[in-house]
């Protein structure tokens, strides 16, 4: 594909949630870059900085990166201040951020502590609202905001527990943001990906059984690939999805449509 044919040529994208090479955020960030976009990475903290810097080495100065803990308003403000110095606008933003204490992803859901529930909601759901609000001045010409969700938001997935509730909140937030920001030409959608080997999936008890279930029950007899998730991210950032907002797009081999 030549430069002139690239879907996202001339667009600028901001990505939250890159932790390592298996991060879905990284898969989509790479796909955006390959589609011609200028990409900016926001990583959580010093703990993942080296991983991110290593990923970006082949790109030189093509991809900028900045730290940002989405649980801290002052860091969000600082991040967008730095972004404004490097890019006059952003056309798309990816929210791929989720966290719950490990003990909340084990055992019985009824044992979820108040603090674990608060943390999961704050980082996994409220942060989409906070980041969208901060992005508004840079999206004066419209844009596309997307968030990563999962099937556990609508159906009970063993051991997903409080994260399932947080993802349900995330999807509801995306719908309300879609309505609120639509008049400004900003679209907000969720990508609900099937199970993949990521840093986040390692914290889910019984992940192997879950992946096996997709291979056995999904219409396509599989979940999804890295390239397919990247292509979905490009589609939602492109003009081809200009009339799509407030939606949850399942990229899971069709598993979501099945009964038991």
NUVONU-240735 format. One line per field, with one value per residue (C-alpha): residue number from 0; residue in one letter; chain; x, y, z. Coordinates in Angstrom, 3 decimals. Each point is the difference from the previous one (the first is absolute). Example, Ala and Ser with C-alpha at 12.3 -4.5 7.8 and 13.67 -1.06 7.14 Angstrom:
<pts>
pos	c(0	1)
code	c(a	s)
unit	c(A	A)
X	c(12.300	1.370)
Y	c(-4.500	3.440)
Z	c(7.800	-0.660)
</pts>
This chain:
<pts>
pos	c(0	1	2	3	4	5	6	7	8	9	10	11	12	13	14	15	16	17	18	19	20	21	22	23	24	25	26	27	28	29	30	31	32	33	34	35	36	37	38	39	40	41	42	43	44	45	46	47	48	49	50	51	52	53	54	55	56	57	58	59	60	61	62	63	64	65	66	67	68	69	70	71	72	73	74	75	76	77	78	79	80	81	82	83	84	85	86	87	88	89	90	91	92	93	94	95	96	97	98	99	100	101	102	103	104	105	106	107	108	109	110	111	112	113	114	115	116	117	118	119	120	121	122	123	124	125	126	127	128	129	130	131	132	133	134	135	136	137	138	139	140	141	142	143	144	145	146	147	148	149	150	151	152	153	154	155	156	157	158	159	160	161	162	163	164	165	166	167	168	169	170	171	172	173	174	175	176	177	178	179	180	181	182	183	184	185	186	187	188	189	190	191	192	193	194	195	196	197	198	199	200	201	202	203	204	205	206	207	208	209	210	211	212	213	214	215	216	217	218	219	220	221	222	223	224	225	226	227	228	229	230	231	232	233	234	235	236	237	238	239	240	241	242	243	244	245	246	247	248	249	250	251	252	253	254	255	256	257	258	259)
code	c(x	x	x	x	x	x	x	x	x	x	x	x	x	x	x	x	x	x	x	x	x	x	x	x	x	x	x	x	x	x	x	x	x	x	x	x	x	x	x	x	x	x	x	x	x	x	x	x	x	x	x	x	x	x	x	x	x	x	x	x	x	x	x	x	x	x	x	x	x	x	x	x	x	x	x	x	x	x	x	x	x	x	x	x	x	x	x	x	x	x	x	x	x	x	x	x	x	x	x	x	x	x	x	x	x	x	x	x	x	x	x	x	x	x	x	x	x	x	x	x	x	x	x	x	x	x	x	x	x	x	x	x	x	x	x	x	x	x	x	x	x	x	x	x	x	x	x	x	x	x	x	x	x	x	x	x	x	x	x	x	x	x	x	x	x	x	x	x	x	x	x	x	x	x	x	x	x	x	x	x	x	x	x	x	x	x	x	x	x	x	x	x	x	x	x	x	x	x	x	x	x	x	x	x	x	x	x	x	x	x	x	x	x	x	x	x	x	x	x	x	x	x	x	x	x	x	x	x	x	x	x	x	x	x	x	x	x	x	x	x	x	x	x	x	x	x	x	x	x	x	x	x	x	x	x	x	x	x	x	x)
unit	c(A	A	A	A	A	A	A	A	A	A	A	A	A	A	A	A	A	A	A	A	A	A	A	A	A	A	A	A	A	A	A	A	A	A	A	A	A	A	A	A	A	A	A	A	A	A	A	A	A	A	A	A	A	A	A	A	A	A	A	A	A	A	A	A	A	A	A	A	A	A	A	A	A	A	A	A	A	A	A	A	A	A	A	A	A	A	A	A	A	A	A	A	A	A	A	A	A	A	A	A	A	A	A	A	A	A	A	A	A	A	A	A	A	A	A	A	A	A	A	A	A	A	A	A	A	A	A	A	A	A	A	A	A	A	A	A	A	A	A	A	A	A	A	A	A	A	A	A	A	A	A	A	A	A	A	A	A	A	A	A	A	A	A	A	A	A	A	A	A	A	A	A	A	A	A	A	A	A	A	A	A	A	A	A	A	A	A	A	A	A	A	A	A	A	A	A	A	A	A	A	A	A	A	A	A	A	A	A	A	A	A	A	A	A	A	A	A	A	A	A	A	A	A	A	A	A	A	A	A	A	A	A	A	A	A	A	A	A	A	A	A	A	A	A	A	A	A	A	A	A	A	A	A	A	A	A	A	A	A	A)
X	c(0.000	1.490	0.115	-2.843	-2.214	0.492	-3.304	1.256	2.522	0.087	-1.843	1.389	-0.777	0.522	0.247	-0.369	0.855	3.157	1.904	1.863	0.020	-3.094	-2.134	-3.075	0.750	3.349	-1.593	-2.362	2.689	2.166	-2.938	-0.729	3.625	0.082	-3.195	1.814	-0.959	2.255	-0.128	0.576	0.290	-0.978	1.390	-0.866	3.209	3.689	-0.739	-0.947	2.110	2.888	-2.352	-1.627	3.313	1.222	-3.116	0.475	3.706	-0.578	-2.171	2.544	-1.748	-3.063	-1.928	0.122	-0.667	-0.863	-0.858	-3.541	-1.720	-3.673	-1.031	1.577	-1.628	3.210	1.828	-2.767	0.258	3.789	-0.226	-2.351	2.116	2.963	-2.090	-1.132	3.650	0.589	-3.322	-2.551	-2.848	-0.824	-2.405	-0.342	0.625	0.196	-0.823	1.443	0.339	-1.367	0.996	-1.418	1.868	1.002	-2.034	-3.141	0.512	-0.021	-2.590	-3.576	-1.257	-1.979	3.305	1.037	1.219	-1.191	3.525	0.481	-3.311	0.985	3.404	-1.386	-2.637	2.370	2.773	-1.987	-3.065	0.131	3.343	-1.769	-2.099	2.991	2.104	-2.854	-0.545	3.700	0.066	-2.890	2.088	2.165	-3.005	-1.679	-0.342	-1.564	1.620	-0.264	0.359	0.110	0.297	0.887	-2.670	-0.747	-2.950	0.081	-1.821	-3.258	0.344	1.518	3.534	1.512	2.550	-0.461	-2.023	0.317	1.661	-3.178	-1.926	2.645	-0.201	-3.792	0.496	2.549	-2.445	-2.785	2.383	0.871	-3.685	-0.573	3.164	-1.125	-3.225	1.727	2.815	-1.833	-0.999	3.726	0.630	1.693	-0.875	0.454	0.014	1.253	1.884	-0.853	2.894	0.044	2.611	3.638	3.242	0.622	1.390	-3.569	-1.220	2.681	-1.792	-3.231	-0.331	-0.986	1.034	1.110	-3.442	-1.579	2.131	-0.829	-3.697	0.334	1.718	-2.826	-3.070	0.642	-1.447	3.483	1.426	2.520	0.310	1.847	3.472	2.264	-0.377	-3.805	-0.084	2.374	-2.215	-3.061	1.815	0.890	-3.598	-1.407	2.558	-0.738	-2.662	-1.535	-1.555	-1.183	-3.609	0.804	-0.100	-1.123	0.584	1.807	1.724	0.701	3.213	-0.228	-0.665	-3.727	0.054	-2.300	-2.985	0.023	-2.126	1.350)
Y	c(0.000	3.333	3.025	1.634	-3.051	-0.362	0.254	2.136	2.206	3.438	-1.119	0.106	-2.693	-0.148	-3.447	-0.873	-3.431	-1.248	-2.226	-2.481	-1.512	-2.100	2.956	0.471	3.715	-0.624	-2.125	2.841	2.677	-1.884	-0.409	3.731	0.801	-2.434	1.626	3.333	1.626	1.923	-1.866	1.137	-2.568	0.660	-2.647	-0.504	0.481	-0.743	-3.711	-0.379	2.834	-2.218	-2.418	2.858	1.614	-3.333	-0.379	3.482	-0.325	-1.088	3.086	2.569	3.344	-1.062	-1.016	2.208	-1.377	1.615	-1.355	0.348	-1.652	0.303	-0.185	3.426	3.096	1.985	-2.582	0.053	3.783	-0.202	-2.615	2.039	3.074	-1.890	-1.396	3.521	1.040	-2.787	-0.225	2.769	-2.520	-3.683	-1.866	-3.229	-1.260	-3.557	-0.891	-3.422	0.360	-2.380	-1.114	-1.765	-1.360	-3.629	-1.248	1.436	-2.253	-3.153	-1.732	1.205	3.274	0.634	0.361	3.021	2.725	3.586	1.135	-2.593	1.058	3.675	-0.581	-2.146	2.599	2.959	-1.388	-2.197	2.188	3.542	0.598	-0.122	2.981	1.906	-0.604	0.893	3.288	0.833	-0.880	2.292	3.129	-2.041	-1.530	3.228	-1.376	-3.272	-3.361	-3.584	-1.273	-3.742	-2.177	-3.656	-2.127	-3.704	-2.439	-0.190	3.333	-1.640	-3.642	-1.648	-1.218	-2.052	1.966	3.182	1.286	3.712	0.620	-1.128	2.652	2.597	-0.884	0.303	3.467	0.788	-0.940	2.054	2.945	-0.319	0.213	3.108	1.592	-0.813	1.902	2.870	0.472	-0.889	3.603	0.827	-2.706	-2.318	-3.683	-2.365	-3.777	-3.125	-2.965	-3.213	-2.315	-3.750	-1.525	0.581	-0.557	3.396	1.272	0.588	-3.487	-1.623	1.290	-1.844	-3.408	-2.693	2.031	-3.155	-1.562	3.200	0.058	-3.675	0.788	2.508	-2.593	-2.433	2.274	3.123	-0.215	0.538	-2.470	2.539	3.339	2.758	0.837	2.963	1.199	-0.185	2.161	2.457	0.147	0.676	2.854	1.464	-0.344	1.825	2.767	0.350	1.839	-3.389	-0.028	3.615	-0.909	-2.542	1.108	-1.301	-3.586	-3.075	-1.833	-3.637	-1.346	-3.505	-2.521	0.385	-1.395	2.760	-1.201	-3.537	-1.406	-2.599)
Z	c(0.000	-1.021	2.291	-1.918	0.480	3.724	1.867	2.875	-1.797	1.606	3.141	3.545	2.569	3.765	1.609	3.684	1.377	-1.695	2.430	-2.203	-3.486	0.739	1.081	-2.178	0.240	-1.678	-2.744	-0.859	0.354	-2.517	-2.367	0.193	-0.771	-2.931	-1.295	-0.132	3.307	2.341	3.324	3.576	2.804	3.618	2.350	3.664	1.957	0.384	0.419	-3.666	-1.420	-1.075	-1.772	-1.883	-0.926	-1.355	-2.132	-1.432	-0.822	-3.634	-0.553	1.136	0.500	-2.019	3.135	3.077	3.488	3.331	3.477	1.329	2.950	-0.958	3.661	0.585	-1.482	0.248	-2.133	-2.598	-0.140	-0.324	-2.742	-2.159	0.557	-1.475	-2.847	-0.976	-0.376	-2.484	-1.853	-0.641	0.050	0.413	-2.250	1.971	3.500	1.291	3.610	0.805	3.746	2.642	3.474	3.042	3.012	-0.550	2.961	-1.601	-3.036	2.106	2.137	0.437	-1.413	3.188	1.853	-2.112	2.326	-0.216	-0.848	-2.757	-1.552	0.160	-1.546	-2.822	-0.868	0.255	-2.183	-2.381	-0.585	1.381	-1.700	-3.391	1.071	1.394	-3.123	-2.345	1.836	-0.216	-3.710	-0.977	-0.693	-2.379	-1.773	-1.065	-3.526	1.126	0.521	1.150	3.552	0.586	3.088	0.510	1.633	0.430	-0.069	3.811	-0.030	-1.068	1.088	3.054	-0.678	2.840	2.043	-2.057	2.930	0.708	-3.362	-1.739	1.920	-0.869	-3.705	0.116	1.460	-2.713	-2.759	1.585	0.324	-3.693	-0.920	2.121	-1.370	-3.549	0.588	1.781	-2.517	-3.204	-0.781	-0.070	-2.561	2.500	-0.189	2.961	-0.387	1.758	-1.419	1.847	-0.772	0.458	2.311	-0.908	1.844	1.585	3.289	1.216	-0.936	2.144	3.092	-0.868	1.635	-2.517	-3.041	-1.817	0.380	-1.261	-3.143	-0.619	0.216	-2.844	-2.165	0.658	-0.084	-2.060	-3.541	-1.440	2.552	1.187	1.749	-1.879	-1.227	0.613	-3.580	0.213	3.116	-1.647	-3.094	2.169	1.699	-3.394	-1.194	3.039	-0.482	-3.712	-1.959	-0.787	3.479	-0.116	0.843	2.727	3.631	3.383	-1.117	1.319	-2.849	0.824	-1.494	1.410	-2.754	0.602	3.542	1.265	-2.059	1.412	2.807	2.408)
</pts>
